[in-house]
Amino acid sequence: MAGEVENQVEQVLNLVVCTKEQSRNMRKALNEKILETVSTLRAVFVKIKASGDKNTSEINSQTKHVDNLETELKQCKKKETYMQHTLSPARATTLEEAVVTEH
């Protein structure tokens, strides 16, 4: 979609430039003003695209960071569950009995 919009904007700007070039009756100052305006618009669109690319990159980076944190959280929960299972009260009683039996 972004590429489509970019192409449409470029076509419109090219149309303005072509119209200006075909209109020989325009004053030179007006011709220069049109070219300057088109140039400024192109520069603005380049900045907008760069900003969007930077934001997309930041979003991807943050998404990757969140995924890593989720993986770490799952590992911690898995360890916690394992520890709770091995140290559950029923298991602790069995361990206590084993210790008493040894002595």
Buried (B, 14 or more C-beta within 10 A) or exposed (E): EEEEEBEEBEEEBEEBBEEBEEEEEBEEEEBEEBBEEBEEBEEEBEEEEEEEEEEEEEEEEEEEEEEEEEEEEEEEEEEEEEEEEEEEEEEEEEEEEEEEEEE
